[in-house]
Amino acid sequence: MSAFPESVRSCIDEAIARAPRWLGHTLDSARATLQHEADGGSGSDARDLALAAAQLAQARTPWCAAAGGALKKAIAGNAQREAPVLRVNPSSLTLSLVDDGQVAESIDSSRLAMDIDGAVEKALAEFDKYMSAALGLESIQPEVNPLRPAVIARTIRSVMNESNPEPGRPALWMRHMARPLATELEALYETCTQMLSRAGVRPAGYRISGPAPMAGGQRRPTAPAPLQNQPHPAPGVVPLRDAAPDPRAGRSVTSGWVELASQRIGPQVLRDFLAGAAPAQAPLAPAYYQQVDRELAELEARWDEAPPDPGIAKAYEHIAAVDRPVREVGTDSPLSREAWGQFAAPRQRSLVRTRLRKQAREVGQVVGLDLVHQLLDQVAQDPRLLAPVRESLVALEPSLARLALHSPRFFAAQENAARKLLEAVAQRSFKYNDEFATEFREFFDGITRSFNSLNALDALEDAAPFEQVHAQFTQAWAQQDAQDEQHRREVMEAVQFAEERQTEANRVAWELGQRTDLEGAPAVVQDFLFGPWALVIAHARLRTNGLDMDPGGFIRVIADLLWSVKRETTLREPARAFQVIPRVLPTLRAGLDLLGHPPAETQHFFNALERLHRPVLKLRAKHRQASLHAELAAAPLDEDLQPAPARKPQPREDLWMDDGELRACGFEDTLPSDFALLEAEPQLAPSVAQRPSSPVIPARTLAGVQATVAQADAIIDELKPGGWADLFSKQRWRRAQLTWASSNGTLFMFVSHGGRPHSMTRRSLQRLVMNRLLRPVASHDVVQRALESLVQPRTEALAA
């Protein structure tokens, strides 16, 4: 039994664990029925029934104790079991039985299996789909289900053998056990189906068989006739095949046409159909329509399903959008009646689909209808889409099915208007990550109105209505995006200017690093030149388009600045100092004002400059010589004002912007101070640490582990313009799109709803990713992915 897949073993374990209980209930019910019949009868028959009831009561305890082990043994030995052998006596041409005891036992269990089969048909058919898929089969094969009624019946018969019953007694017992046992097995099958579904098993489907034989055909009536006038399939293409008959005792052999009418079509058939290899023009047989009529009558006799409770979704509204559980949606899900009217009920959608199947005249139409149903069910499970969006695509099934009746393969054409409409709605919905947000409700209301108008069309002979709706959406979305696009371009130009300015500033700083008069200048002065002042020079050059290499005299003032900060030089030439220093300070202030550099960010430099200039400015002319010697003999300079060797600038990866630029471009949203300081980080500018910080956001981890730098870099390298991400900004999770990244991968700009920009350096992006404050969202094609999943063959090998 260990050879079975894990999901199948779970079902078997469940059945074995339940065996004593369901057998006990079955025996109690059968005994009660036998006793009731005995009480109402008379003579030897009544006495025989009463004795059978008493024997059941006496055997109940040992049989229940042996039930689990017997079922386990029956499942394990099922593959090696041989059926009774029938031989023909050549002389008399009559059938003789070999091993009469085995044959009698087989007949008893087969009759019980037949009785159970009919009572649990619906639950068993659904269970067969899931069990075949769990076993790795592409199509439904009920005969391999290890828990089929035939195995259960043989188990019960083998348990009865332990008490050596008199001939005929097991048949009597099992005849009275059929109905209560069916009730118990129906509950078991429903439980196991749910277990497989929760384990992620997708139900398998029957293969499509060929059309029914024509009048006068030579083949047996129950076998589909071969498809006529069809070319041989290309190598590697699997043609539509006859459905394998169900060999289970007592279970009717279902024709391929009935399967085509009522069962899920397998991936191989869908793959051939989409590729044009399947014989789509083959006619349908009467058996197909008879089955459709039965299904239609059953649907018409039912009531609509109750709509879902809106409070279930509302219960998660207080949870962050990215942390809410994904709400399950499928083609069998009841939808909001307020939004979707009558088609909110799965029954109403099934009625449309079944009536269209009745109108079908060719195999391809039936496959096309089933493809629409399966594809929408696949799309409805895409966790990237918000639940209301997935529900809207499910609600559109009636109109898509009507189109499929006339254009069965429309989903195979990427340019088909209906397919483009579904993809456009899905892609547009990636702008939103919160179904309760006002902006999403505005988007969704438009989808609801348009989809309801399509469903109101009784007939669709082509995709023109879908094309019209798609054009309306495209125009409305373009108008909504126009203003955001203009703002985005302005922001992007500002970011690109800042990037160009920083690049030029790095080059200027490298040139300043080659100056010979840097030697002896305090480190604080050299840092100022390589940082803010290089930005001033770069900004001024870019503003003049490079026509003036020294606009404002910002390069010339450097020589005076470096001379004025060397104490011994200025004290020896105080007259020159009195001329130079008054020129330096206004020029420095003017340059920083032109750049928009906040005064607070350079206050430390100007304080140091004032302390450096103070000694020479205190000298009085008549005491200059004495004052010079006294000053030189005074205490040494503060440590931060000491002469320093010439330094070399380091290129800055961070981008400097003033407060207005930071706000306009969205850098302010992603500064390190906006979330917990988890590690030391170089600042964008000295003033960043002095700016008031937002409330600290705790670091987010995955399974208790923070992402590494290498993992964050790998995620960042996968980001492409046009991709989406959930970004935590201003105490809210926002869905943002990457609209621009610098060529060297050091700057990124995302835009969220309303054209709100979120710009950041690579280091800031890295930190956000590491702490799960930015989470990329896969945004590849929705419809194409669903199609590929549908036609993907199952590769799991049969393990039993």
CORKA-V266632 format. One record per pair of residues at least 6 apart in sequence whose ideal C-beta (glycine too) atoms are under 6 Angstrom apart, sorted by the first residue. I is the first residue (numbers start at 1). GAP is how many residues later the second one is. D is the distance in whole Angstrom. If there is no record, write none. Layout:
i=[I:I]
gap=[GAP:GAP]
d=[D:D]
This chain:
i=[1:3:3:4:4:5:5:7:7:7:7:8:10:11:11:15:15:16:16:16:19:19:19:20:20:22:23:23:24:25:26:26:26:27:27:29:30:30:31:31:31:33:34:34:34:34:35:37:38:38:38:52:59:63:66:70:70:70:71:74:74:74:75:84:84:84:85:86:87:89:97:105:108:108:108:108:109:109:109:110:112:112:112:113:113:113:113:113:114:115:116:116:117:117:117:119:120:120:120:123:123:123:124:126:127:127:127:128:128:128:129:129:129:130:130:130:130:131:132:132:132:133:133:133:133:134:134:135:136:136:136:136:137:138:138:139:139:139:139:140:140:142:143:143:150:150:160:205:205:205:205:206:206:206:207:207:207:208:208:208:209:209:209:209:210:210:210:210:211:211:211:211:212:213:213:217:219:224:224:227:227:230:233:233:237:237:238:240:243:243:245:246:255:257:257:257:258:258:260:260:261:261:261:262:265:265:267:267:270:270:270:271:272:273:274:280:280:281:282:292:292:295:296:299:299:299:302:304:304:305:305:305:307:307:307:308:316:317:320:321:321:321:322:322:326:327:329:329:329:329:330:330:331:331:331:331:332:335:335:335:336:337:339:340:342:343:343:343:343:349:352:353:356:356:356:357:360:364:365:365:368:368:369:369:372:372:372:374:375:376:376:376:378:378:378:379:379:380:380:382:385:386:388:388:389:392:392:396:398:399:399:402:403:403:406:410:410:411:416:417:417:417:417:418:418:419:420:421:421:422:423:426:430:430:431:432:432:433:433:439:450:454:484:487:488:488:491:491:492:494:495:495:495:498:498:499:499:501:501:501:502:504:505:505:505:506:508:508:508:509:509:509:512:513:513:517:518:519:520:520:521:521:522:522:523:524:524:525:526:528:530:532:532:535:535:536:536:536:537:539:540:540:540:544:554:557:557:560:560:561:564:564:564:564:565:570:570:571:571:571:574:574:577:581:596:598:600:601:601:601:612:615:619:653:654:654:655:656:657:662:665:665:666:666:666:667:669:669:670:670:670:672:673:674:675:676:676:676:676:678:699:700:700:706:707:712:712:712:715:716:719:721:723:723:724:724:724:725:725:725:725:726:726:727:727:727:727:728:729:734:736:736:736:737:738:739:739:740:741:746:748:748:749:749:750:751:768]
gap=[75:796:797:795:796:129:794:127:189:192:194:126:185:181:184:132:173:52:55:56:48:49:52:44:47:162:41:44:40:159:151:154:155:29:33:151:146:147:22:25:26:143:15:18:19:142:18:12:8:11:12:120:104:96:93:85:88:89:84:77:80:81:71:18:19:22:13:9:9:7:6:52:49:62:63:66:44:45:48:139:41:62:66:36:37:40:136:137:136:63:33:66:32:133:134:63:62:65:66:63:66:67:65:67:62:65:66:12:14:17:11:74:75:63:66:71:73:14:8:9:72:68:69:70:71:62:67:663:658:660:661:662:67:128:656:65:67:68:127:64:66:104:104:105:98:99:10:58:59:60:61:37:53:57:34:36:59:32:52:61:15:33:34:47:14:15:16:17:14:71:72:74:73:6:12:8:6:18:32:52:55:49:6:44:35:40:30:38:13:16:8:7:32:28:30:31:29:33:28:106:27:30:31:29:102:105:524:526:101:520:521:520:6:94:138:83:84:81:81:65:66:59:58:51:52:55:45:41:43:29:40:41:27:30:37:26:8:119:413:112:113:412:404:411:57:60:51:58:61:62:47:50:42:45:46:63:14:9:56:60:8:7:109:55:6:6:52:55:112:48:46:48:13:45:49:12:6:44:40:43:36:40:32:35:28:29:32:416:411:17:18:21:408:411:412:14:407:10:14:400:44:49:47:56:40:55:59:55:57:55:56:58:15:57:55:6:8:8:47:46:49:50:53:45:48:364:50:45:49:361:360:356:294:349:304:8:303:293:302:314:19:11:271:268:263:267:174:266:248:171:170:254:264:157:159:243:248:37:38:41:153:34:29:30:33:145:26:29:30:21:25:140:17:135:136:45:128:127:46:123:41:44:119:122:121:84:116:40:121:77:119:65:70:60:121:18:55:59:17:56:11:12:14:7:37:27:30:20:24:23:6:16:17:20:47:7:46:45:57:60:42:45:39:32:62:89:87:84:85:86:29:16:8:93:30:107:106:29:10:6:92:94:91:92:93:92:60:89:88:90:94:9:20:20:22:20:21:22:23:21:72:71:72:64:63:54:57:58:54:49:19:17:15:56:13:53:55:11:49:51:52:7:49:7:9:31:47:45:29:18:14:16:22:14:12:10:12:9:7:16:12:17:8:10:8:6:6]
d=[5:5:6:5:5:6:5:5:6:4:6:5:6:4:6:5:6:5:5:5:4:5:5:4:5:4:5:4:5:6:5:5:5:6:5:4:4:4:5:4:5:5:5:5:4:6:4:5:5:4:4:5:5:5:5:5:5:5:5:5:6:5:5:5:4:5:5:6:6:5:5:5:6:5:5:6:4:5:4:4:4:4:6:4:4:4:5:5:2:4:4:5:5:5:5:3:5:5:5:5:4:5:6:5:4:6:5:5:4:6:6:4:5:5:4:5:5:5:5:5:4:5:6:6:4:5:5:5:6:4:5:5:6:5:6:6:6:5:5:5:5:5:5:6:6:6:5:6:3:5:4:6:4:4:5:6:6:5:5:5:4:5:4:2:4:6:6:5:6:5:6:5:3:5:4:6:6:5:5:5:5:4:5:5:6:4:5:6:4:5:4:6:5:5:4:4:6:4:6:6:5:4:5:6:6:5:5:6:6:6:5:4:4:5:5:6:3:5:4:5:5:6:5:6:5:6:6:4:5:5:5:6:5:4:6:5:5:5:6:5:4:5:5:5:5:4:4:6:4:6:5:5:6:6:4:6:5:4:5:6:6:4:5:4:5:6:6:6:6:5:4:5:6:5:5:6:5:5:6:5:4:3:6:5:5:5:5:6:5:6:6:5:4:6:6:5:5:5:5:6:6:5:5:5:4:5:6:5:5:4:5:4:6:5:5:5:6:6:6:4:4:4:6:5:4:6:6:5:4:6:5:4:5:5:6:4:6:6:4:5:5:6:3:4:6:6:5:5:5:5:5:6:5:5:5:6:6:5:6:6:5:4:4:5:4:5:4:5:6:4:4:4:5:5:5:5:4:5:5:4:5:6:5:6:4:5:6:5:5:5:4:6:6:6:6:6:4:5:5:5:4:6:6:5:5:6:4:5:5:5:6:5:5:6:5:4:4:6:5:6:5:5:5:5:4:5:5:6:5:4:6:5:5:6:5:6:6:5:6:4:6:4:4:4:5:5:4:5:6:4:5:5:4:5:4:5:6:6:5:6:5:5:4:6:5:5:4:5:5:6:6:5:5:6:5:4:5:6:5:5:6:5:5:5:5:6:5:4:6:4:4:4:6:6:5:6:5:5:5:5:6:5:6:4:4:6:4]
